[in-house]
Structures are given as C-alpha cells and as structure tokens.
Amino acid sequence: MSSSGRKTLEGLCYNRKVVWDYVDEEEKNRIWDFASEYKSFLNKVKTEREAVEAI
C-alpha cells in the first residue's frame, strides 16, 4: 500500500482513546480512591431501599 493510501486508511479508521493515556498519576489515584469507596458502598447496600437509606 502506498503511503498516501495508508494515510487515507488511517484517517478513515476509528482509533479508540484510553483515558489512562491522558491522566496523570495523581488523577489516577483519585479515580482508584473513588472506585474503592463506590465498591464499598455497593457491598454495603444490596437493595434500592438500603441505598436510599444510606444516601
């Protein structure tokens, strides 16, 4: 494939972007902390009624 054909193909293809490539270590730590707290919340409240009471 020629270089112009390759550039055209790259322009037409969708490339997924991953958030981890764009955030710094401090932000990653904040994300993990939030996720940890959220998992604890989900483990604590098993029904919608319990979630409403906890909130």
Long-range contacts (C-beta under 8 A, 24 or more apart in sequence): none
